[in-house]
């Protein structure tokens, strides 16, 4: 299962840590999954690979051994994965609409 892709890259510099935000990362990742869909991969399998199930994220968020910083990263990952899934679903929907027209 692919779950730990981040929309931010941490870059270590001499002055400390800087976060570089890539606003197109979720679109690129969704496009990669869409390409797999066009090559015949199962739609349901791709959805499972993109999504993080709510019970799993809840389990991680409520585990006492994790620090708050890690929990915040989990929340970011969760929302990022949901964004990738939404973009992917729109691409699939658009493909199906285009196939109906032709």
The 8 nearest C-alpha neighbors of each residue, nearest first, counted from 0:
[[1, 48, 2, 47, 49, 50, 51, 3],
 [2, 0, 48, 3, 49, 4, 50, 47],
 [3, 1, 4, 0, 51, 49, 48, 50],
 [2, 4, 1, 5, 76, 80, 73, 77],
 [5, 3, 2, 6, 76, 1, 80, 79],
 [6, 4, 7, 76, 3, 8, 79, 75],
 [5, 7, 24, 21, 20, 79, 25, 8],
 [8, 6, 20, 5, 19, 21, 18, 9],
 [7, 9, 19, 18, 10, 6, 20, 5],
 [10, 8, 18, 17, 11, 7, 19, 16],
 [9, 11, 17, 16, 8, 18, 12, 19],
 [12, 10, 16, 15, 9, 17, 13, 14],
 [13, 11, 15, 14, 16, 10, 17, 9],
 [12, 14, 15, 11, 16, 10, 17, 9],
 [15, 13, 12, 16, 11, 17, 10, 18],
 [16, 14, 12, 13, 11, 17, 10, 18],
 [15, 17, 11, 10, 12, 18, 9, 14],
 [16, 18, 10, 9, 19, 11, 15, 12],
 [17, 19, 9, 8, 10, 20, 7, 16],
 [20, 18, 8, 7, 17, 21, 9, 10],
 [19, 21, 7, 22, 18, 6, 8, 24],
 [20, 22, 23, 24, 6, 7, 19, 8],
 [23, 21, 24, 20, 25, 6, 26, 7],
 [24, 22, 26, 21, 25, 27, 6, 28],
 [25, 23, 27, 26, 21, 22, 6, 28],
 [26, 24, 83, 28, 27, 23, 29, 82],
 [27, 25, 29, 23, 24, 28, 30, 83],
 [28, 26, 30, 24, 25, 29, 23, 31],
 [27, 29, 31, 25, 30, 26, 24, 32],
 [28, 30, 87, 26, 32, 83, 31, 27],
 [31, 29, 33, 27, 28, 32, 26, 34],
 [30, 32, 28, 34, 33, 29, 27, 35],
 [33, 31, 35, 29, 34, 30, 36, 28],
 [34, 32, 30, 36, 35, 31, 29, 37],
 [33, 35, 37, 31, 36, 32, 30, 38],
 [34, 36, 38, 32, 33, 37, 40, 31],
 [37, 35, 40, 33, 39, 34, 38, 32],
 [36, 38, 34, 39, 35, 33, 40, 32],
 [39, 37, 35, 36, 40, 34, 33, 41],
 [40, 38, 36, 37, 41, 35, 42, 34],
 [41, 39, 36, 35, 38, 42, 45, 37],
 [40, 42, 44, 43, 45, 39, 36, 35],
 [41, 43, 45, 44, 46, 36, 40, 39],
 [44, 42, 46, 45, 41, 47, 48, 40],
 [45, 43, 47, 41, 46, 42, 48, 40],
 [44, 46, 48, 42, 47, 43, 49, 41],
 [45, 47, 43, 49, 48, 44, 50, 42],
 [48, 46, 44, 50, 45, 49, 43, 0],
 [49, 47, 45, 0, 1, 46, 50, 44],
 [50, 48, 46, 47, 84, 80, 45, 1],
 [51, 49, 47, 48, 80, 46, 52, 81],
 [50, 52, 53, 77, 2, 49, 80, 56],
 [53, 51, 55, 54, 50, 56, 47, 57],
 [52, 54, 56, 55, 57, 51, 58, 77],
 [55, 53, 57, 52, 56, 58, 51, 59],
 [56, 54, 58, 57, 52, 53, 59, 51],
 [55, 57, 59, 53, 58, 54, 60, 52],
 [58, 56, 60, 54, 55, 59, 53, 61],
 [57, 59, 55, 56, 61, 60, 54, 62],
 [60, 58, 56, 62, 57, 61, 55, 70],
 [61, 59, 57, 58, 70, 62, 56, 73],
 [60, 62, 58, 59, 63, 57, 65, 56],
 [61, 63, 59, 64, 60, 65, 58, 57],
 [64, 62, 65, 61, 66, 60, 59, 67],
 [63, 65, 62, 66, 61, 59, 67, 60],
 [66, 64, 63, 62, 69, 67, 70, 60],
 [67, 65, 69, 68, 70, 64, 63, 71],
 [66, 68, 70, 69, 71, 65, 72, 60],
 [69, 67, 71, 70, 66, 72, 65, 73],
 [68, 70, 72, 71, 67, 66, 73, 65],
 [69, 71, 67, 73, 72, 68, 60, 74],
 [70, 72, 74, 68, 73, 69, 67, 75],
 [71, 73, 75, 69, 70, 74, 76, 68],
 [74, 72, 70, 76, 71, 75, 77, 69],
 [73, 75, 77, 71, 72, 76, 78, 70],
 [74, 76, 72, 78, 73, 77, 79, 71],
 [75, 77, 73, 79, 74, 78, 80, 72],
 [76, 78, 74, 80, 75, 79, 73, 81],
 [79, 77, 81, 75, 80, 76, 82, 74],
 [78, 80, 76, 82, 81, 77, 75, 83],
 [79, 81, 83, 77, 82, 78, 50, 76],
 [82, 80, 84, 78, 79, 83, 85, 77],
 [81, 83, 79, 85, 80, 84, 78, 86],
 [84, 82, 80, 25, 29, 86, 81, 85],
 [83, 85, 81, 87, 82, 86, 88, 49],
 [86, 84, 88, 82, 87, 83, 81, 89],
 [87, 85, 89, 83, 88, 84, 29, 82],
 [86, 88, 29, 84, 90, 89, 85, 83],
 [89, 87, 85, 91, 90, 86, 92, 84],
 [88, 90, 92, 86, 87, 91, 93, 85],
 [89, 91, 93, 87, 92, 88, 94, 86],
 [92, 90, 94, 88, 93, 89, 95, 87],
 [91, 93, 89, 95, 94, 90, 88, 96],
 [92, 94, 96, 90, 91, 95, 89, 97],
 [95, 93, 91, 97, 92, 96, 98, 90],
 [96, 94, 98, 92, 97, 93, 91, 99],
 [97, 95, 93, 99, 98, 94, 92, 100],
 [96, 98, 94, 100, 95, 99, 93, 101],
 [97, 99, 95, 101, 96, 100, 94, 93],
 [100, 98, 96, 97, 101, 95, 94, 93],
 [101, 99, 97, 98, 96, 95, 94, 93],
 [100, 98, 99, 97, 96, 95, 94, 93]]
